[in-house]
Amino acid sequence: MNLRQWPAQERPRERLMALGAQTLSDAELLALLLGGSGIRGGNVVDLARGLLAAHRSLRELLIADRTALLAQRGLGTAGYCRLQAALELARRHYAEALRNGPLLDSPAATHRFLVSRLRDQPHELFCCLHLDNRHRLIAFDELFRGTIDGASVHPREVVKQALGRNAAAVIFAHNHPSGVAEPSQADELITRRLREALALVDIRVLDHCIVADTDCLSFAERGLI
């Protein structure tokens, strides 16, 4: 049945306007994002339910391989792009809220932020949180992509970026898409090199965190920094 044939009080858009987005199911929210997408003989809510069932959870759907998603009947390139845009907007909204709100003055606050930014990335990213002298977030910057080693992470570029941000302190972070948060020898070596380089310009390295799924390992808590 076409959505226009549904009773008004059951249509996702009308329910959102009357009761708020929090009252809608995952499938209904997805249906609103997908808009005019759908399959013959069904509607966009049916499509959303099918996508969730095929991927077992909302998170698994949003991080699914692009080729696999585009192969889903009824989704299409436009629907895929809308899903990715919504996910990135959510990430940026969370980052901006932290930047203008709570301080990153505790391991728990830092870990929540980093997990939200890095846990679902399909490739390894090396990032830096630039902080002021009160540990408020100035900027979250992606510095390098790929496996971390001496050739991929350049201390001179890291120092240049930190000076450009006028940072008083930094926290490094990278993700392990493998799901294992343990640091490698290369992780420890590059952390020492960066700490020494930044000390020359009076910028403190507070921590280096590794995100693996929902786990976040802290070098500071391990006594590695």
ZAGUDREN-965565 format. One line per 10 residues: number of its first residue (from 1); for each residue x, y, z of N, C-alpha, C, O, CB. Coordinates in steps of 0.1 Angstrom, whole numbers. Glycine has a CB too. Example, Ala and Ser with C-alpha at 12.3 -4.5 7.8 and 13.67 -1.06 7.14 Angstrom:
<pts>
1) 132 -57 78 123 -45 78 132 -33 78 142 -33 85 113 -45 90; 128 -22 71 137 -11 71 129 0 79 134 11 80 141 -6 57
</pts>
This chain:
<pts>
1) 8 -12 0 0 0 0 9 12 0 18 13 8 -10 0 12; 6 22 -9 13 35 -9 11 42 4 0 42 10 8 43 -21; 21 50 8 21 57 21 9 67 21 3 70 31 34 64 24; 6 73 9 -5 82 8 -18 76 12 -28 83 16 -6 89 -6; -19 63 11 -32 56 14 -32 53 29 -43 48 34 -33 44 6; -22 55 36 -22 52 51 -30 63 58 -31 74 53 -7 51 56; -36 59 69 -42 70 78 -32 80 81 -20 77 84 -49 63 90; -36 93 82 -26 104 84 -18 102 97 -7 105 97 -34 117 84; -25 97 107 -19 95 120 -8 84 121 -1 83 130 -29 93 131; -8 76 110 2 65 109 14 68 100 23 60 100 -5 52 105
11) 13 79 92 24 82 83 36 88 91 34 96 99 19 92 72; 48 83 87 60 88 95 61 103 95 64 108 106 72 82 89; 59 110 84 61 124 84 51 131 93 55 140 101 60 130 70; 39 127 92 28 134 101 31 130 115 29 139 124 14 129 96; 35 118 118 38 115 132 50 122 138 50 127 149 40 99 134; 60 124 130 71 132 134 67 146 137 71 152 148 82 132 123; 59 152 129 55 166 131 46 167 143 47 177 150 47 171 118; 38 157 146 29 158 157 35 154 170 32 160 181 17 149 154; 44 144 170 49 138 182 64 139 184 69 136 195 45 124 183; 71 142 174 86 143 175 93 131 169 87 120 169 90 145 190
21) 105 133 165 113 123 158 115 111 167 117 100 163 126 128 153; 116 114 180 120 103 190 109 92 191 111 81 196 122 109 204; 97 95 186 86 85 187 86 76 175 79 66 175 73 92 187; 94 78 165 94 70 153 104 58 155 114 59 162 98 78 141; 101 47 148 110 35 149 122 38 139 122 47 131 102 23 144; 132 29 140 143 30 131 139 29 117 143 37 108 153 19 134; 129 20 114 124 19 100 117 31 95 119 35 84 115 7 99; 110 37 104 103 50 100 112 61 97 110 69 88 92 54 110; 122 62 106 132 73 104 140 71 91 143 80 83 142 73 116; 144 58 88 150 55 76 141 58 64 146 63 54 154 40 75
31) 129 55 65 119 58 54 119 73 51 119 76 39 105 53 58; 119 81 61 119 96 58 132 100 51 132 109 43 118 103 71; 144 94 55 156 97 48 156 93 34 161 100 25 168 91 56; 151 81 31 151 75 18 141 82 9 142 81 -4 148 61 18; 131 89 14 122 97 6 114 89 -4 106 80 -1 129 107 -1; 116 92 -17 109 85 -28 114 72 -32 108 66 -41 109 94 -39; 124 66 -25 129 53 -28 118 43 -25 109 45 -17 142 50 -21; 119 31 -31 109 21 -28 110 10 -38 118 10 -47 95 26 -27; 102 0 -36 101 -12 -45 87 -14 -50 77 -10 -44 107 -24 -38; 86 -19 -62 73 -21 -68 65 -30 -59 70 -41 -55 75 -27 -83
41) 53 -26 -57 44 -34 -49 46 -32 -34 39 -38 -26 46 -49 -51; 55 -23 -30 57 -19 -16 58 -4 -14 53 3 -23 69 -26 -11; 64 0 -3 66 14 -1 79 16 6 86 6 9 54 20 7; 83 28 9 96 31 14 97 26 29 109 23 33 98 46 14; 87 24 36 88 18 50 91 3 48 99 -2 56 74 20 57; 85 -3 38 88 -17 36 103 -19 32 110 -28 37 79 -23 25; 107 -10 24 122 -10 20 130 -8 32 140 -16 34 125 1 10; 127 1 41 135 4 53 135 -8 62 146 -12 68 130 16 61; 124 -15 64 123 -27 72 132 -38 66 138 -45 74 108 -31 74; 131 -39 53 139 -49 47 154 -47 48 162 -57 50 135 -50 32
51) 158 -35 47 172 -31 49 177 -35 63 188 -40 65 175 -16 46; 169 -31 73 173 -34 87 173 -49 89 182 -54 96 163 -27 96; 164 -56 84 164 -71 86 176 -77 79 182 -86 85 151 -77 80; 179 -72 67 191 -78 60 204 -75 67 213 -83 66 191 -72 46; 205 -64 74 218 -60 80 218 -62 96 227 -59 102 221 -46 77; 206 -67 101 205 -70 115 204 -59 125 199 -61 136 216 -79 119; 210 -47 122 209 -36 131 211 -23 123 216 -23 112 219 -37 142; 207 -12 129 209 1 122 224 4 120 228 9 110 203 12 131; 232 1 130 246 4 129 252 -4 117 260 1 109 253 0 142; 249 -17 117 254 -26 106 250 -21 92 258 -22 83 250 -40 108
61) 238 -16 91 233 -10 79 241 2 75 246 3 63 218 -6 80; 244 11 84 250 24 81 265 22 78 271 31 71 249 33 92; 271 11 83 285 9 80 288 -2 69 299 -6 67 293 6 93; 277 -6 63 278 -17 53 286 -13 41 287 -1 38 264 -22 49; 293 -22 35 300 -19 23 292 -13 12 280 -17 10 306 -32 17; 297 -3 5 289 5 -4 284 -5 -16 272 -3 -20 298 16 -11; 292 -14 -20 288 -22 -31 276 -31 -27 266 -33 -34 299 -31 -36; 277 -36 -14 266 -44 -9 253 -36 -7 242 -41 -10 270 -50 4; 254 -24 -3 242 -16 -1 236 -12 -14 224 -12 -16 246 -3 7; 244 -8 -24 239 -5 -37 232 -16 -44 224 -15 -53 250 1 -46
71) 236 -28 -40 230 -40 -46 216 -43 -40 208 -51 -46 239 -52 -44; 212 -36 -29 199 -38 -23 188 -32 -32 189 -21 -37 198 -31 -9; 179 -41 -35 168 -37 -44 160 -25 -38 155 -26 -27 158 -49 -47; 159 -15 -46 151 -3 -42 158 8 -36 153 19 -35 141 -7 -33; 171 6 -32 178 17 -25 184 27 -35 180 39 -35 190 11 -17; 193 23 -44 198 32 -54 209 41 -49 211 42 -37 187 39 -60; 216 48 -58 227 57 -55 222 69 -46 228 72 -36 233 62 -67; 210 74 -50 205 86 -42 202 82 -28 205 89 -19 192 91 -49; 196 70 -26 193 66 -12 205 63 -4 206 67 8 184 53 -12; 215 57 -10 228 54 -4 234 68 0 239 69 12 238 47 -13
81) 235 77 -9 241 90 -5 233 97 6 240 104 14 241 99 -18; 220 96 6 213 102 17 216 96 31 218 103 41 198 101 15; 218 83 31 222 76 43 235 81 48 237 84 60 222 61 41; 245 81 39 259 86 43 259 100 47 266 104 56 268 83 31; 251 109 40 251 123 44 245 124 58 250 132 66 243 131 34; 235 117 61 229 117 75 238 113 85 239 119 96 216 109 75; 246 102 83 256 97 92 267 107 95 270 110 106 262 84 87; 272 114 84 282 124 86 277 136 93 285 142 101 288 127 72; 265 140 90 259 152 97 258 149 112 261 157 120 245 155 92; 254 136 116 253 133 130 267 133 136 268 138 148 247 119 131
91) 278 128 129 291 129 135 295 144 137 301 147 148 301 122 125; 293 152 127 297 166 128 289 173 139 295 182 146 295 173 115; 276 170 140 268 176 151 274 173 165 275 182 173 254 172 150; 277 160 167 283 156 180 296 163 182 299 167 193 285 141 180; 305 164 172 318 170 174 316 185 177 323 190 185 326 169 161; 307 192 170 305 206 173 299 208 187 303 218 194 295 212 163; 290 199 191 284 201 205 295 199 215 295 207 225 274 190 207; 305 190 213 316 189 223 325 201 222 330 206 232 324 176 220; 327 206 210 337 217 208 332 229 216 339 237 221 339 220 193; 318 231 215 313 243 221 307 241 235 301 250 241 302 249 213
101) 308 228 240 302 225 253 312 219 262 321 226 267 291 216 251; 310 206 266 318 200 277 333 200 273 337 199 262 314 186 279; 341 201 284 356 200 282 359 185 280 353 176 286 363 206 294; 370 183 273 376 169 272 386 168 284 398 166 281 382 166 258; 381 169 296 390 169 308 390 156 315 395 156 327 386 180 317; 384 146 310 385 133 316 386 122 306 382 124 294 372 130 325; 392 111 309 393 100 300 380 95 294 379 92 282 400 88 306; 370 95 302 357 90 298 351 99 287 346 94 277 347 89 309; 352 112 289 347 122 279 354 121 266 349 121 255 348 136 284; 368 119 267 376 118 255 372 105 247 371 105 235 391 118 258
111) 371 94 255 368 81 249 355 81 241 353 75 231 369 70 259; 345 87 248 331 88 241 332 95 228 327 91 218 321 95 250; 340 106 228 341 114 216 348 106 205 344 106 194 349 127 219; 359 100 209 367 93 199 360 80 193 361 78 181 380 88 205; 353 73 202 345 62 197 335 66 187 333 59 177 339 54 208; 328 77 190 318 82 181 323 86 167 316 85 157 310 94 187; 336 90 167 342 95 154 349 84 146 349 84 134 352 106 157; 355 74 153 364 65 147 359 50 146 365 43 138 377 66 153; 350 46 153 347 32 155 343 25 142 345 13 140 337 30 165; 336 32 133 330 26 121 338 29 108 333 27 98 316 30 120
121) 350 35 110 358 38 98 363 25 92 369 17 99 369 48 101; 362 24 79 367 11 72 382 10 71 387 -1 68 360 9 59; 389 22 72 404 22 71 410 29 83 403 36 90 408 29 57; 423 27 84 429 33 96 432 48 94 437 52 83 443 26 98; 428 55 104 430 70 104 438 74 116 437 69 127 416 77 104; 448 83 114 455 89 125 450 103 127 452 112 117 471 88 122; 445 107 138 439 120 140 445 127 153 452 121 161 424 118 142; 441 139 154 446 147 165 436 156 170 429 163 163 459 155 161; 434 156 183 425 165 190 434 177 195 442 175 204 417 159 202; 431 189 190 439 200 194 431 207 205 419 211 204 442 210 182
131) 437 210 217 431 215 228 437 228 233 449 231 230 431 205 240; 429 237 239 434 249 245 440 246 259 440 234 263 424 260 246; 444 256 266 450 253 279 440 249 290 444 246 301 458 265 284; 427 249 287 417 244 296 412 231 292 402 226 297 405 254 298; 418 225 282 414 212 276 401 213 268 394 203 268 414 202 287; 397 225 263 386 226 255 390 222 240 401 226 236 379 240 255; 381 216 233 385 211 220 385 223 210 375 230 208 375 201 215; 397 225 204 398 235 193 394 229 180 386 235 172 412 241 193; 399 218 177 397 211 164 400 196 165 409 192 172 404 218 153; 393 189 157 396 174 155 400 173 141 392 174 132 383 165 159
141) 413 169 139 418 168 125 423 154 121 430 148 129 430 178 124; 419 150 110 425 138 104 438 142 98 438 150 89 415 131 94; 449 135 102 462 139 97 467 129 87 473 134 77 472 139 109; 465 116 89 471 106 79 461 95 78 453 92 87 485 102 84; 462 88 67 454 76 65 464 64 62 474 66 56 444 77 53; 460 52 66 468 40 63 475 35 76 474 41 86 478 43 53; 481 24 75 488 18 86 499 27 91 506 34 84 495 5 82; 499 29 105 508 38 111 522 32 112 524 21 117 503 41 126; 532 39 106 546 36 107 554 49 105 548 60 103 550 25 97; 567 48 106 575 60 105 574 67 92 577 79 91 589 56 108
151) 570 60 82 569 66 69 556 74 66 556 83 58 571 56 58; 546 70 74 533 76 71 529 88 80 521 96 76 522 65 72; 535 88 92 532 99 101 545 108 102 555 104 107 528 93 115; 543 120 98 555 130 97 554 140 109 545 148 109 554 137 84; 563 139 118 563 148 130 563 163 126 556 171 132 575 146 138; 570 167 115 570 181 111 556 186 107 553 197 111 580 182 99; 548 177 100 535 181 97 526 182 109 517 191 109 529 171 86; 528 173 118 520 173 131 523 186 139 513 192 144 523 161 139; 535 189 140 539 201 147 533 214 140 528 223 147 555 203 148; 535 214 127 529 226 119 514 227 121 510 239 123 532 224 104
161) 507 216 121 493 217 123 489 222 137 480 230 139 486 203 120; 496 217 147 493 221 161 496 235 163 489 242 170 502 212 171; 507 240 157 510 255 159 500 263 151 495 274 156 524 258 153; 495 258 140 485 265 132 472 266 140 464 276 138 483 259 119; 469 256 148 457 256 156 458 263 169 449 265 177 452 241 159; 470 268 172 474 274 185 470 266 197 464 270 206 466 288 186; 474 253 195 470 243 206 480 244 217 492 246 215 470 229 200; 475 242 229 484 241 241 487 227 244 497 224 251 477 248 253; 478 218 240 480 203 242 473 196 231 464 201 224 474 199 256; 477 183 230 470 175 219 468 161 225 474 156 234 479 174 207
171) 458 154 219 456 140 221 456 133 208 448 137 199 443 137 229; 464 123 206 465 116 193 455 104 194 452 99 205 479 111 190; 450 100 183 441 89 182 441 82 169 443 89 158 426 93 185; 440 69 169 438 62 156 429 50 159 428 46 170 452 58 150; 424 44 148 415 33 149 422 20 144 431 21 135 402 36 142; 417 9 149 421 -4 144 409 -11 139 401 -16 147 428 -13 156; 407 -10 126 395 -17 120 394 -32 123 383 -38 122 394 -15 105; 405 -38 127 405 -52 130 397 -55 143 392 -66 145 419 -57 132; 394 -45 151 387 -46 164 395 -49 176 390 -51 187 377 -57 162; 409 -50 174 418 -53 185 425 -40 188 431 -33 180 428 -64 181
181) 424 -35 201 429 -22 205 443 -22 210 448 -11 213 420 -17 216; 450 -33 210 464 -34 215 473 -26 207 473 -27 194 468 -48 216; 482 -18 213 492 -10 205 503 -18 199 507 -28 206 497 1 214; 508 -14 188 519 -21 182 532 -14 186 531 -3 191 518 -22 166; 543 -19 182 556 -13 185 557 0 177 562 10 182 568 -22 181; 551 0 164 551 12 156 543 23 163 546 35 162 546 9 142; 531 19 169 523 29 176 531 36 187 530 48 189 510 22 182; 538 28 195 546 33 206 557 42 201 560 52 207 551 22 215; 564 38 191 575 45 185 571 59 180 578 69 183 582 37 175; 560 59 172 556 72 167 551 81 177 552 94 176 546 70 156
191) 545 76 188 541 84 199 552 91 206 552 103 209 533 76 209; 563 84 208 575 90 214 581 101 205 585 111 210 586 79 217; 582 98 192 587 108 183 579 120 183 584 131 183 588 102 169; 566 119 183 557 131 182 558 138 195 558 151 195 543 127 179; 558 131 206 559 138 219 572 146 220 572 158 225 558 128 231; 583 141 216 596 148 216 596 160 207 601 171 211 607 138 212; 590 158 195 589 170 186 581 181 191 584 193 190 584 165 172; 569 178 197 560 188 202 565 195 215 562 206 217 546 182 204; 573 187 222 579 193 234 588 205 231 590 214 239 587 183 242; 594 205 219 603 215 215 596 229 213 602 239 214 610 212 202
201) 583 228 211 575 240 209 565 242 220 555 249 219 568 240 195; 567 235 232 559 236 244 544 232 242 535 239 247 560 250 249; 542 222 234 529 216 233 529 202 239 537 194 236 524 216 218; 520 200 249 519 188 256 511 177 249 501 180 243 513 190 270; 516 165 249 509 153 244 503 147 256 510 141 264 518 144 236; 490 148 257 483 142 269 480 127 268 480 120 278 469 150 271; 478 122 256 474 108 255 475 104 240 475 113 231 460 106 260; 475 92 238 473 86 225 463 74 227 465 65 234 487 81 218; 452 75 219 441 65 221 439 57 209 441 62 198 428 72 225; 436 44 211 433 35 200 419 31 201 415 25 211 443 23 200
211) 411 33 191 397 29 190 396 16 182 400 15 171 388 40 185; 389 6 188 386 -6 181 372 -10 185 369 -14 196 396 -18 185; 363 -8 176 348 -10 178 344 -1 190 346 11 188 345 -25 182; 339 -6 201 335 3 211 345 4 222 343 11 232 322 -2 218; 357 -2 220 368 -2 230 377 10 227 379 13 215 375 -15 230; 383 16 237 392 27 235 403 25 245 401 27 257 385 41 237; 415 22 240 427 20 248 435 34 249 437 41 240 436 9 242; 439 37 262 446 49 265 461 46 268 464 38 277 439 56 276; 470 52 260 484 51 263 487 56 277 495 51 285 492 58 253; 480 67 281 483 73 294 479 64 305 486 62 315 475 87 296
221) 468 57 304 463 48 314 472 36 315 473 29 325 449 44 312; 478 32 304 487 21 303 501 24 308 510 15 309 488 15 289; 504 37 310 517 41 314 527 42 302 539 40 304 523 32 325; 522 43 290 530 43 278 534 58 274 540 59 263 523 36 267; 529 68 281 532 81 277 535 90 289 537 102 287 520 87 269
</pts>
